[in-house]
Amino acid sequence: MGTLIISLSDETEKKLREIVREMYGSSKGAISKVVEDALKNYFFIPLPENSLL
């Protein structure tokens, strides 16, 4: 398992924590689970042809 350290705006962090709390309460690893699920979904979104990815 890899570890990432990221920076989020205060507004984004607050929204993330609200969503996590609604979905999982305060269970250990909940933020990681939500972020991992979001990234997995993002990977399947078609990107424009001029995208850097």
N, C-alpha and C positions, 0 to 999 in steps of 0.2 A: 504494500500500500504506500502510495506517495503522499507527501505533505507539501501543501502550498501555503504561502503566506501572501495574502492579498490586502489591498486597501480599497475600501468602499467609502462613498460619501456618507455622511451621517444619516441623510434621508434614506438612502438605499439600505444601510445597515438596520435602521429602525424598522423598515418595511419587512426585511428578511426575518428579523426576530419576531415580528408580529405574526407572520405567516407560519413560522416554525412553531410558535407557541400554540396557534390555533390547530395545527395539524398533529403535533406530537407532544404538546405540553413541554415539560422541561427535561425530557429524557436525554440521557447521555448520547451524544453523536447525532442529535436531531438536525443541527445545522448542516453537518456534513452530508447527511442523507438528502436533505432538500436541495442543496447545491449540486450534489452528484446527479440527482434525478433531473434537475433543470439543465445541466450540461448535456446529459445524454439526450434529452429532448431537442436541445439546440443543435446537436450534431446532425439531426435528420431534417433540419430546415434547409430547403434548397437555397443556395447562395447565388447572387448575381454573377455573371460571367467575368466581370471586371474585379471581382473580389480578390483580396490578397491570400485567402486560404486555398 
